[in-house]
Amino acid sequence: MKLIFEENKARYGKRRIKAELNNRDYKIGLKKVRRLMKKFNLKAICSRRKYKSYKGTVGKIAGNILNRNFVATQPNQKWTTDVTEFSGPFGKHIYRQF
């Protein structure tokens, strides 16, 4: 297991090491690999993706009709929403509407 880890320059985590061991005819479970990696203090290097903003042309932007006046004189006169984007696990973007 240490050899596989070092051959791949600490880039292989528990799942890839398990798959490689299974390919080499060592039948071992994921939990066992995780325990052994913890015992030998083997931690894979996880590289984060860099933030990339969109540099192209922006689509149609709606006009500011409310001018930050959110007080309505009757029900259902003004409706607003907010869409928030944040990074989730494995670099996935999650969009949340409020």
BASE-268958 format. One line per field, with one value per atom (N, C-alpha, C, O): atom name; x, y, z; residue in three letters. Coordinates in nm, 2 decimals, always signed. Layout:
N
site = CA_... .
east = X_... .
north = Y_... .
up = Z_... .
code = Ala_... .
# end
This chain:
98
site = N_CA_C_O_N_CA_C_O_N_CA_C_O_N_CA_C_O_N_CA_C_O_N_CA_C_O_N_CA_C_O_N_CA_C_O_N_CA_C_O_N_CA_C_O_N_CA_C_O_N_CA_C_O_N_CA_C_O_N_CA_C_O_N_CA_C_O_N_CA_C_O_N_CA_C_O_N_CA_C_O_N_CA_C_O_N_CA_C_O_N_CA_C_O_N_CA_C_O_N_CA_C_O_N_CA_C_O_N_CA_C_O_N_CA_C_O_N_CA_C_O_N_CA_C_O_N_CA_C_O_N_CA_C_O_N_CA_C_O_N_CA_C_O_N_CA_C_O_N_CA_C_O_N_CA_C_O_N_CA_C_O_N_CA_C_O_N_CA_C_O_N_CA_C_O_N_CA_C_O_N_CA_C_O_N_CA_C_O_N_CA_C_O_N_CA_C_O_N_CA_C_O_N_CA_C_O_N_CA_C_O_N_CA_C_O_N_CA_C_O_N_CA_C_O_N_CA_C_O_N_CA_C_O_N_CA_C_O_N_CA_C_O_N_CA_C_O_N_CA_C_O_N_CA_C_O_N_CA_C_O_N_CA_C_O_N_CA_C_O_N_CA_C_O_N_CA_C_O_N_CA_C_O_N_CA_C_O_N_CA_C_O_N_CA_C_O_N_CA_C_O_N_CA_C_O_N_CA_C_O_N_CA_C_O_N_CA_C_O_N_CA_C_O_N_CA_C_O_N_CA_C_O_N_CA_C_O_N_CA_C_O_N_CA_C_O_N_CA_C_O_N_CA_C_O_N_CA_C_O_N_CA_C_O_N_CA_C_O_N_CA_C_O_N_CA_C_O_N_CA_C_O_N_CA_C_O_N_CA_C_O_N_CA_C_O_N_CA_C_O_N_CA_C_O_N_CA_C_O_N_CA_C_O_N_CA_C_O_N_CA_C_O_N_CA_C_O_N_CA_C_O_N_CA_C_O_N_CA_C_O .
east = +0.08_+0.00_+0.09_+0.06_+0.19_+0.28_+0.35_+0.37_+0.38_+0.45_+0.35_+0.40_+0.23_+0.13_+0.12_+0.11_+0.11_+0.10_+0.22_+0.20_+0.34_+0.46_+0.48_+0.53_+0.44_+0.45_+0.37_+0.41_+0.26_+0.17_+0.18_+0.09_+0.29_+0.33_+0.22_+0.19_+0.17_+0.07_-0.06_-0.13_-0.09_-0.21_-0.33_-0.44_-0.30_-0.40_-0.46_-0.39_-0.59_-0.67_-0.71_-0.66_-0.79_-0.83_-0.90_-0.88_-0.99_-1.06_-0.97_-0.98_-0.88_-0.79_-0.69_-0.65_-0.64_-0.55_-0.62_-0.56_-0.75_-0.82_-0.84_-0.82_-0.87_-0.89_-0.75_-0.75_-0.64_-0.51_-0.47_-0.42_-0.50_-0.47_-0.56_-0.51_-0.69_-0.77_-0.72_-0.73_-0.67_-0.61_-0.49_-0.46_-0.42_-0.30_-0.33_-0.24_-0.46_-0.51_-0.49_-0.48_-0.50_-0.51_-0.65_-0.69_-0.74_-0.87_-0.88_-0.86_-0.92_-0.92_-1.03_-1.06_-1.09_-1.21_-1.16_-1.05_-1.26_-1.23_-1.20_-1.11_-1.27_-1.25_-1.11_-1.05_-1.07_-0.93_-0.83_-0.73_-0.85_-0.75_-0.75_-0.64_-0.87_-0.87_-0.80_-0.73_-0.82_-0.76_-0.61_-0.53_-0.56_-0.41_-0.35_-0.24_-0.42_-0.37_-0.36_-0.26_-0.46_-0.45_-0.34_-0.27_-0.32_-0.21_-0.07_+0.01_-0.05_+0.08_+0.09_+0.19_-0.02_-0.02_+0.00_+0.08_-0.08_-0.07_-0.19_-0.31_-0.17_-0.27_-0.25_-0.15_-0.35_-0.34_-0.35_-0.41_-0.28_-0.28_-0.40_-0.42_-0.48_-0.61_-0.58_-0.57_-0.59_-0.57_-0.71_-0.80_-0.72_-0.84_-0.85_-0.74_-0.96_-0.97_-0.97_-1.03_-0.91_-0.90_-1.03_-1.10_-1.06_-1.18_-1.16_-1.06_-1.25_-1.25_-1.38_-1.49_-1.36_-1.48_-1.51_-1.41_-1.63_-1.66_-1.62_-1.66_-1.54_-1.49_-1.56_-1.53_-1.66_-1.74_-1.84_-1.83_-1.92_-2.03_-2.14_-2.17_-2.19_-2.30_-2.43_-2.45_-2.52_-2.65_-2.73_-2.69_-2.86_-2.95_-2.97_-3.01_-2.95_-2.97_-3.11_-3.13_-3.19_-3.32_-3.30_-3.21_-3.39_-3.39_-3.43_-3.50_-3.39_-3.42_-3.55_-3.55_-3.66_-3.79_-3.83_-3.89_-3.79_-3.83_-3.75_-3.79_-3.63_-3.54_-3.52_-3.53_-3.51_-3.50_-3.61_-3.60_-3.73_-3.85_-3.93_-4.00_-3.91_-3.98_-4.11_-4.16_-4.16_-4.29_-4.40_-4.40_-4.49_-4.61_-4.73_-4.75_-4.82_-4.94_-5.06_-5.16_-5.04_-5.14_-5.07_-4.95_-5.13_-5.07_-5.04_-5.11_-4.93_-4.88_-4.85_-4.86_-4.82_-4.79_-4.64_-4.61_-4.55_-4.41_-4.36_-4.38_-4.29_-4.22_-4.07_-4.03_-3.99_-3.85_-3.79_-3.86_-3.67_-3.60_-3.45_-3.40_-3.38_-3.23_-3.18_-3.22_-3.08_-3.01_-2.87_-2.79_-2.83_-2.69_-2.61_-2.67_-2.49_-2.40_-2.29_-2.22_-2.26_-2.15_-2.10_-2.17_-1.97_-1.90_-1.94_-1.95_-1.97_-2.00_-1.89_-1.78_-1.91_-1.81_-1.78_-1.86_-1.65_-1.60_-1.61_-1.61_-1.60_-1.60_-1.73_-1.73_-1.84_-1.96_-2.02_-2.01_-2.09_-2.15_-2.29_-2.36_-2.34_-2.48_-2.55_-2.50_-2.66_-2.74_-2.86_-2.93_-2.89_-2.99_-3.08_-3.03_-3.21_-3.30_-3.37_-3.41_-3.39_-3.46_-3.58_-3.65 .
north = -0.12_+0.00_+0.13_+0.22_+0.13_+0.24_+0.26_+0.37_+0.15_+0.15_+0.22_+0.31_+0.18_+0.24_+0.39_+0.47_+0.42_+0.56_+0.65_+0.76_+0.59_+0.67_+0.67_+0.76_+0.56_+0.55_+0.67_+0.72_+0.70_+0.80_+0.93_+1.02_+0.96_+1.09_+1.14_+1.26_+1.06_+1.09_+1.15_+1.23_+1.12_+1.16_+1.06_+1.10_+0.94_+0.84_+0.84_+0.83_+0.85_+0.84_+0.69_+0.60_+0.67_+0.54_+0.46_+0.34_+0.53_+0.45_+0.41_+0.29_+0.49_+0.46_+0.35_+0.26_+0.36_+0.26_+0.13_+0.02_+0.13_+0.00_-0.06_-0.18_+0.02_-0.03_-0.09_-0.19_-0.02_-0.07_-0.20_-0.29_-0.21_-0.33_-0.45_-0.56_-0.42_-0.52_-0.56_-0.68_-0.47_-0.50_-0.59_-0.67_-0.57_-0.66_-0.78_-0.84_-0.82_-0.95_-0.95_-1.06_-0.83_-0.82_-0.78_-0.67_-0.87_-0.84_-0.78_-0.84_-0.65_-0.57_-0.47_-0.42_-0.45_-0.35_-0.21_-0.18_-0.12_+0.02_+0.06_+0.15_+0.01_+0.04_+0.00_+0.08_-0.11_-0.16_-0.07_-0.03_-0.03_+0.06_+0.19_+0.25_+0.24_+0.37_+0.36_+0.45_+0.25_+0.23_+0.22_+0.28_+0.15_+0.13_+0.27_+0.30_+0.34_+0.48_+0.57_+0.64_+0.56_+0.64_+0.59_+0.68_+0.46_+0.41_+0.45_+0.48_+0.44_+0.48_+0.63_+0.67_+0.71_+0.85_+0.89_+0.98_+0.82_+0.85_+0.93_+0.89_+1.06_+1.15_+1.20_+1.25_+1.18_+1.22_+1.37_+1.44_+1.42_+1.56_+1.59_+1.54_+1.68_+1.72_+1.87_+1.96_+1.88_+2.01_+2.08_+2.01_+2.20_+2.27_+2.34_+2.38_+2.34_+2.41_+2.56_+2.61_+2.63_+2.78_+2.84_+2.79_+2.95_+3.03_+3.09_+3.15_+3.07_+3.12_+3.20_+3.14_+3.33_+3.41_+3.41_+3.40_+3.42_+3.43_+3.56_+3.66_+3.56_+3.68_+3.72_+3.82_+3.64_+3.67_+3.78_+3.85_+3.80_+3.90_+3.85_+3.74_+3.95_+3.92_+3.93_+4.01_+3.84_+3.83_+3.95_+4.05_+3.95_+4.06_+4.08_+3.98_+4.20_+4.23_+4.31_+4.40_+4.26_+4.32_+4.46_+4.48_+4.55_+4.68_+4.68_+4.59_+4.79_+4.80_+4.87_+5.00_+4.80_+4.87_+4.91_+5.02_+4.83_+4.86_+4.98_+5.04_+5.00_+5.10_+5.08_+5.18_+4.96_+4.92_+4.96_+4.97_+4.99_+5.01_+4.88_+4.85_+4.81_+4.68_+4.68_+4.57_+4.79_+4.80_+4.80_+4.88_+4.71_+4.69_+4.75_+4.73_+4.81_+4.86_+4.76_+4.78_+4.65_+4.54_+4.41_+4.41_+4.30_+4.17_+4.13_+4.18_+4.06_+4.01_+4.13_+4.10_+4.24_+4.35_+4.35_+4.38_+4.30_+4.30_+4.16_+4.12_+4.09_+3.96_+3.98_+4.03_+3.93_+3.93_+3.79_+3.71_+3.77_+3.65_+3.67_+3.78_+3.58_+3.59_+3.45_+3.35_+3.45_+3.32_+3.33_+3.42_+3.24_+3.24_+3.12_+3.01_+3.14_+3.03_+3.01_+3.11_+2.89_+2.86_+2.72_+2.64_+2.70_+2.57_+2.47_+2.49_+2.35_+2.23_+2.13_+2.16_+2.01_+1.91_+1.87_+1.87_+1.83_+1.78_+1.89_+1.86_+2.02_+2.13_+2.16_+2.24_+2.10_+2.12_+2.26_+2.29_+2.33_+2.45_+2.42_+2.35_+2.48_+2.46_+2.60_+2.70_+2.60_+2.72_+2.71_+2.61_+2.81_+2.81_+2.93_+3.04_+2.91_+3.02_+3.05_+2.96_+3.18_+3.22_+3.29_+3.34 .
up = +0.00_+0.00_+0.00_-0.07_+0.08_+0.08_-0.05_-0.10_-0.12_-0.25_-0.35_-0.43_-0.35_-0.45_-0.42_-0.51_-0.29_-0.25_-0.29_-0.35_-0.28_-0.32_-0.47_-0.52_-0.54_-0.68_-0.75_-0.85_-0.68_-0.74_-0.67_-0.68_-0.61_-0.55_-0.46_-0.46_-0.37_-0.27_-0.33_-0.27_-0.46_-0.52_-0.51_-0.54_-0.47_-0.46_-0.32_-0.22_-0.31_-0.19_-0.16_-0.23_-0.06_-0.02_-0.13_-0.15_-0.21_-0.32_-0.43_-0.48_-0.47_-0.58_-0.53_-0.61_-0.41_-0.36_-0.35_-0.38_-0.30_-0.29_-0.43_-0.45_-0.53_-0.67_-0.72_-0.79_-0.69_-0.74_-0.67_-0.73_-0.54_-0.47_-0.52_-0.54_-0.55_-0.61_-0.75_-0.79_-0.83_-0.96_-0.95_-1.03_-0.83_-0.81_-0.73_-0.67_-0.73_-0.67_-0.52_-0.46_-0.45_-0.31_-0.28_-0.30_-0.23_-0.20_-0.06_+0.04_-0.06_+0.07_+0.06_-0.05_+0.17_+0.18_+0.19_+0.23_+0.17_+0.18_+0.32_+0.35_+0.42_+0.56_+0.60_+0.68_+0.56_+0.60_+0.54_+0.60_+0.41_+0.35_+0.42_+0.45_+0.46_+0.54_+0.67_+0.71_+0.74_+0.87_+0.86_+0.93_+0.75_+0.73_+0.69_+0.73_+0.61_+0.57_+0.69_+0.70_+0.78_+0.90_+0.99_+1.05_+1.00_+1.09_+1.03_+1.11_+0.90_+0.84_+0.81_+0.76_+0.85_+0.83_+0.68_+0.65_+0.59_+0.45_+0.42_+0.43_+0.38_+0.34_+0.20_+0.17_+0.12_-0.02_-0.03_+0.05_-0.13_-0.16_-0.24_-0.35_-0.19_-0.26_-0.32_-0.24_-0.45_-0.50_-0.52_-0.58_-0.48_-0.50_-0.64_-0.69_-0.70_-0.82_-0.80_-0.70_-0.89_-0.87_-0.92_-1.01_-0.86_-0.90_-1.04_-1.06_-1.12_-1.26_-1.28_-1.29_-1.30_-1.33_-1.48_-1.55_-1.52_-1.66_-1.72_-1.67_-1.82_-1.88_-2.01_-2.07_-2.05_-2.17_-2.15_-2.05_-2.25_-2.24_-2.15_-2.14_-2.07_-1.98_-2.05_-2.14_-2.02_-2.08_-2.05_-1.99_-2.08_-2.06_-1.91_-1.83_-1.86_-1.72_-1.71_-1.78_-1.62_-1.60_-1.53_-1.46_-1.57_-1.51_-1.37_-1.32_-1.29_-1.15_-1.14_-1.12_-1.15_-1.14_-1.00_-0.99_-0.90_-0.76_-0.70_-0.61_-0.75_-0.69_-0.54_-0.47_-0.50_-0.36_-0.27_-0.15_-0.33_-0.25_-0.25_-0.34_-0.14_-0.13_-0.05_-0.03_-0.02_+0.05_-0.05_-0.14_-0.02_-0.11_-0.05_+0.08_-0.12_-0.07_-0.07_+0.00_-0.15_-0.15_-0.17_-0.21_-0.13_-0.15_-0.29_-0.39_-0.31_-0.45_-0.54_-0.66_-0.49_-0.58_-0.62_-0.74_-0.53_-0.56_-0.51_-0.40_-0.61_-0.58_-0.60_-0.70_-0.51_-0.53_-0.50_-0.44_-0.55_-0.52_-0.52_-0.56_-0.47_-0.47_-0.50_-0.45_-0.59_-0.62_-0.57_-0.61_-0.49_-0.43_-0.49_-0.49_-0.52_-0.57_-0.47_-0.43_-0.43_-0.34_-0.38_-0.43_-0.34_-0.38_-0.27_-0.15_-0.32_-0.24_-0.24_-0.29_-0.19_-0.19_-0.34_-0.43_-0.36_-0.48_-0.59_-0.71_-0.55_-0.64_-0.72_-0.81_-0.68_-0.74_-0.70_-0.58_-0.79_-0.75_-0.72_-0.79_-0.61_-0.56_-0.57_-0.53_-0.64_-0.65_-0.56_-0.56_-0.49_-0.39_-0.41_-0.42_-0.43_-0.44_-0.31_-0.24_-0.28_-0.16_-0.20_-0.11 .
code = Met_Met_Met_Met_Lys_Lys_Lys_Lys_Leu_Leu_Leu_Leu_Ile_Ile_Ile_Ile_Phe_Phe_Phe_Phe_Glu_Glu_Glu_Glu_Glu_Glu_Glu_Glu_Asn_Asn_Asn_Asn_Lys_Lys_Lys_Lys_Ala_Ala_Ala_Ala_Arg_Arg_Arg_Arg_Tyr_Tyr_Tyr_Tyr_Gly_Gly_Gly_Gly_Lys_Lys_Lys_Lys_Arg_Arg_Arg_Arg_Arg_Arg_Arg_Arg_Ile_Ile_Ile_Ile_Lys_Lys_Lys_Lys_Ala_Ala_Ala_Ala_Glu_Glu_Glu_Glu_Leu_Leu_Leu_Leu_Asn_Asn_Asn_Asn_Asn_Asn_Asn_Asn_Arg_Arg_Arg_Arg_Asp_Asp_Asp_Asp_Tyr_Tyr_Tyr_Tyr_Lys_Lys_Lys_Lys_Ile_Ile_Ile_Ile_Gly_Gly_Gly_Gly_Leu_Leu_Leu_Leu_Lys_Lys_Lys_Lys_Lys_Lys_Lys_Lys_Val_Val_Val_Val_Arg_Arg_Arg_Arg_Arg_Arg_Arg_Arg_Leu_Leu_Leu_Leu_Met_Met_Met_Met_Lys_Lys_Lys_Lys_Lys_Lys_Lys_Lys_Phe_Phe_Phe_Phe_Asn_Asn_Asn_Asn_Leu_Leu_Leu_Leu_Lys_Lys_Lys_Lys_Ala_Ala_Ala_Ala_Ile_Ile_Ile_Ile_Cys_Cys_Cys_Cys_Ser_Ser_Ser_Ser_Arg_Arg_Arg_Arg_Arg_Arg_Arg_Arg_Lys_Lys_Lys_Lys_Tyr_Tyr_Tyr_Tyr_Lys_Lys_Lys_Lys_Ser_Ser_Ser_Ser_Tyr_Tyr_Tyr_Tyr_Lys_Lys_Lys_Lys_Gly_Gly_Gly_Gly_Thr_Thr_Thr_Thr_Val_Val_Val_Val_Gly_Gly_Gly_Gly_Lys_Lys_Lys_Lys_Ile_Ile_Ile_Ile_Ala_Ala_Ala_Ala_Gly_Gly_Gly_Gly_Asn_Asn_Asn_Asn_Ile_Ile_Ile_Ile_Leu_Leu_Leu_Leu_Asn_Asn_Asn_Asn_Arg_Arg_Arg_Arg_Asn_Asn_Asn_Asn_Phe_Phe_Phe_Phe_Val_Val_Val_Val_Ala_Ala_Ala_Ala_Thr_Thr_Thr_Thr_Gln_Gln_Gln_Gln_Pro_Pro_Pro_Pro_Asn_Asn_Asn_Asn_Gln_Gln_Gln_Gln_Lys_Lys_Lys_Lys_Trp_Trp_Trp_Trp_Thr_Thr_Thr_Thr_Thr_Thr_Thr_Thr_Asp_Asp_Asp_Asp_Val_Val_Val_Val_Thr_Thr_Thr_Thr_Glu_Glu_Glu_Glu_Phe_Phe_Phe_Phe_Ser_Ser_Ser_Ser_Gly_Gly_Gly_Gly_Pro_Pro_Pro_Pro_Phe_Phe_Phe_Phe_Gly_Gly_Gly_Gly_Lys_Lys_Lys_Lys_His_His_His_His_Ile_Ile_Ile_Ile_Tyr_Tyr_Tyr_Tyr_Arg_Arg_Arg_Arg_Gln_Gln_Gln_Gln_Phe_Phe_Phe_Phe .
# end
